[in-house]
Structures are given as structure tokens and as C-alpha cells.
Amino acid sequence: MNFEDLHLSIEYVIVAMAAVILYLLYYVYTKDADYSRNIRSVASVVEDLNRELFYLKKELKEAESVMQKAPSRMSDEEIYQEIERSVYDMVHPLSIALKQIQENIDAIETEIESRMAQLESGVKQIAIPTSIHGNDDEKIISLYKQGVSIETISKELHISKPEVEFVLKINKIK
């Protein structure tokens, strides 16, 4: 082997080594780009998680401050007042409706009393049939007590049978 062959072999080895080094550099560069992309993705996710964690901590602090300000347990008086308010809210509409019904009933009673008074005054104004002669009532009673029949009294005094019966009823004889 001569020097030129050796030199050529070395050149091939150097070129092969350079090719391997270039390949390694390309491989490292592409892997580095992939890793950078992955790291940026992970960094973005971590940043979102940190932001969410910050908001959750803030909400937790606000909730704790509200809970510290609010009493942990309602007193018996507060419970009683709350129940009273609830019952009032449920019963109040019923109470209003009952008052309205009572007012309607009172109005109806007033109307009925007014009509009854009108009827009574109307009945009082109806004239009781009087006999043709002023003392027919006494004659009817006298004849009936003597045993004369209602039909005979009616014919004799020239008045209707119902009128004779009416006079006897008013005087509580029949």
C-alpha cells in the first residue's frame, strides 16, 4: 500500500466520518426541535394549570373569608324567625282570601236582611180580607160555637169558605 492509497483511504474515512457527524448533527437538530416543541407544549399546559390553580386559590380564600364572616350555626332565635317568615309567606295569601270571603259573606247577609225586611213590610201591607159587615168575625165565631158548619156560615153570611176558616184560625178556634 502506498501513500496515495493510504491517503485515499483516510480521505474516505474522513468523508465517512464527516457524513456520520453531519447525520448526527441533523438527528440532534430534529430531535432538539421535537423536544423544544414538546417543552413549549408542556410549558403552555403548566402555565394554564398555574393560572387555574391561582384562580382556585383565590376562590378558596374568598370562600374562607365569607365562611369566617358568617356564623357557623344559626341561633335558636334566628331559626324561629326564619320559620316564622316561611309560615307567614305561606299563610298570608290564605288569610287575604279568607278576609275576602268573609266580606262577601257579610255583603250577602246584608242583602238577605234587606230583602227580608222588604218582604216583611210587603206582607204587612197586604190587607187581610175584611168581611162585608164589620162584625162578621163575631158572627162567624158565634155561629161556629153554636155548632153551625163552615159551609152554612159561608152561605148565610155570603162569604167564602176559606174566609170563614181564616177568621176561625186567626182567633184560634179551629
FENNOR-V695748 format. One record per residue. N is the residue number from 1. PSI is psi in radians with two decimals (NA if undefined). OMEGA is omega in degrees with one decimal (999 if undefined). NEAR is the number of other C-alpha atoms within 12 Angstrom. Layout:
N & PSI & OMEGA & NEAR
N & PSI & OMEGA & NEAR
This chain:
1 & 2.34 & -176.2 & 8
2 & -3.13 & -172.5 & 8
3 & -0.64 & -179.0 & 10
4 & -0.70 & 179.2 & 10
5 & -0.68 & 178.7 & 11
6 & -0.72 & -180.0 & 13
7 & -0.71 & 178.9 & 13
8 & -0.74 & 178.9 & 15
9 & -0.71 & 179.5 & 16
10 & -0.69 & 179.7 & 15
11 & -0.73 & 178.0 & 16
12 & -0.73 & 179.8 & 15
13 & -0.74 & -179.6 & 15
14 & -0.77 & 179.7 & 16
15 & -0.75 & 179.6 & 15
16 & -0.74 & 179.0 & 15
17 & -0.69 & 179.3 & 16
18 & -0.72 & 178.9 & 15
19 & -0.74 & 178.6 & 16
20 & -0.75 & -179.9 & 16
21 & -0.74 & 178.6 & 16
22 & -0.71 & 177.9 & 15
23 & -0.76 & 178.6 & 15
24 & -0.74 & 178.1 & 15
25 & -0.76 & 178.2 & 15
26 & -0.77 & 179.7 & 14
27 & -0.82 & 179.8 & 15
28 & -0.73 & -179.6 & 16
29 & -0.82 & -179.2 & 15
30 & -0.71 & 178.1 & 14
31 & -0.69 & 179.0 & 15
32 & -0.72 & 178.1 & 16
33 & -0.74 & 177.1 & 14
34 & -0.81 & -179.9 & 14
35 & -0.70 & 178.9 & 15
36 & -0.76 & 178.7 & 15
37 & -0.78 & 179.0 & 14
38 & -0.73 & -179.8 & 14
39 & -0.74 & 178.1 & 16
40 & -0.70 & 178.3 & 15
41 & -0.82 & 178.8 & 14
42 & -0.72 & 179.3 & 14
43 & -0.71 & 178.6 & 15
44 & -0.77 & 178.7 & 14
45 & -0.75 & 179.2 & 14
46 & -0.70 & 179.0 & 14
47 & -0.74 & 176.6 & 15
48 & -0.75 & 178.6 & 14
49 & -0.72 & 178.7 & 14
50 & -0.74 & 178.7 & 14
51 & -0.82 & 178.5 & 14
52 & -0.73 & 177.8 & 14
53 & -0.71 & 178.3 & 14
54 & -0.83 & -179.7 & 14
55 & -0.69 & 178.2 & 14
56 & -0.72 & 177.2 & 14
57 & -0.70 & 179.5 & 14
58 & -0.81 & 178.0 & 14
59 & -0.68 & 178.2 & 14
60 & -0.77 & 178.7 & 14
61 & -0.73 & 178.8 & 14
62 & -0.75 & 179.4 & 14
63 & -0.71 & 178.3 & 14
64 & -0.73 & -179.7 & 14
65 & -0.67 & 177.5 & 13
66 & -0.73 & -179.5 & 13
67 & -0.62 & 178.8 & 13
68 & -0.63 & 179.7 & 12
69 & -0.68 & -178.7 & 11
70 & 2.48 & 177.6 & 11
71 & 2.54 & -175.6 & 11
72 & -0.43 & -177.8 & 10
73 & 2.44 & 178.6 & 12
74 & 2.47 & 177.6 & 12
75 & 2.90 & 179.9 & 11
76 & -0.67 & 179.0 & 10
77 & -0.75 & 179.0 & 11
78 & -0.69 & 177.3 & 13
79 & -0.79 & 179.6 & 13
80 & -0.78 & 179.8 & 13
81 & -0.70 & 179.5 & 14
82 & -0.74 & 177.5 & 15
83 & -0.76 & 179.5 & 14
84 & -0.75 & 178.1 & 15
85 & -0.76 & -179.1 & 14
86 & -0.79 & -179.9 & 13
87 & -0.74 & 178.9 & 15
88 & -0.76 & -180.0 & 15
89 & -0.57 & -179.8 & 14
90 & -0.64 & -172.5 & 13
91 & -0.49 & -175.2 & 14
92 & -0.84 & 177.9 & 15
93 & -0.64 & 178.7 & 13
94 & -0.71 & 179.0 & 14
95 & -0.76 & 178.7 & 15
96 & -0.75 & -180.0 & 15
97 & -0.71 & 179.1 & 13
98 & -0.69 & 177.5 & 14
99 & -0.72 & 178.8 & 14
100 & -0.76 & 178.8 & 14
101 & -0.76 & 179.2 & 14
102 & -0.73 & 177.8 & 14
103 & -0.70 & 177.8 & 14
104 & -0.74 & 179.1 & 14
105 & -0.75 & 177.9 & 14
106 & -0.74 & 179.1 & 14
107 & -0.70 & 179.0 & 14
108 & -0.76 & 178.7 & 14
109 & -0.74 & 178.4 & 14
110 & -0.77 & 179.2 & 14
111 & -0.74 & 179.7 & 14
112 & -0.77 & 179.1 & 14
113 & -0.70 & 178.6 & 14
114 & -0.78 & 179.6 & 14
115 & -0.68 & 177.9 & 14
116 & -0.74 & 178.7 & 14
117 & -0.71 & 178.2 & 14
118 & -0.74 & 179.1 & 14
119 & -0.76 & 180.0 & 14
120 & -0.78 & 179.2 & 13
121 & -0.59 & 177.5 & 13
122 & -0.70 & 179.3 & 12
123 & -0.68 & 179.5 & 12
124 & -0.52 & -178.2 & 11
125 & -0.31 & 178.4 & 11
126 & 2.20 & -177.4 & 11
127 & 2.33 & 174.6 & 10
128 & 2.28 & -176.7 & 12
129 & 2.24 & 178.9 & 18
130 & 2.70 & -179.4 & 17
131 & 2.88 & 178.9 & 22
132 & -0.70 & 179.1 & 14
133 & 2.53 & -175.7 & 14
134 & -0.59 & -176.8 & 12
135 & 0.50 & 176.4 & 14
136 & -0.62 & -179.2 & 25
137 & -0.77 & -179.0 & 29
138 & -0.65 & 178.9 & 20
139 & -0.74 & 179.6 & 25
140 & -0.82 & -177.9 & 40
141 & -0.77 & -177.8 & 28
142 & -0.80 & -179.8 & 21
143 & -0.73 & -178.6 & 23
144 & -0.69 & 179.0 & 26
145 & -0.43 & 178.1 & 16
146 & -0.12 & 176.9 & 13
147 & 0.17 & 179.2 & 13
148 & 2.42 & -178.2 & 18
149 & 2.80 & -178.5 & 19
150 & -0.67 & 179.7 & 30
151 & -0.73 & -179.0 & 21
152 & -0.74 & 178.9 & 19
153 & -0.73 & -179.0 & 31
154 & -0.78 & -178.7 & 27
155 & -0.74 & -175.6 & 16
156 & -0.72 & -176.7 & 18
157 & -0.04 & 179.9 & 24
158 & 0.87 & 175.7 & 18
159 & 2.84 & -175.9 & 26
160 & 2.72 & 177.6 & 22
161 & -0.78 & 179.4 & 20
162 & -0.58 & 179.5 & 15
163 & -0.69 & 177.4 & 26
164 & -0.81 & 179.5 & 37
165 & -0.65 & -179.9 & 24
166 & -0.79 & 179.9 & 24
167 & -0.69 & 179.4 & 31
168 & -0.69 & 179.6 & 25
169 & -0.74 & -179.8 & 16
170 & -0.68 & -178.9 & 15
171 & 0.12 & 175.5 & 16
172 & 0.75 & 179.1 & 10
173 & -0.64 & -179.9 & 18
174 & NA & 999 & 15
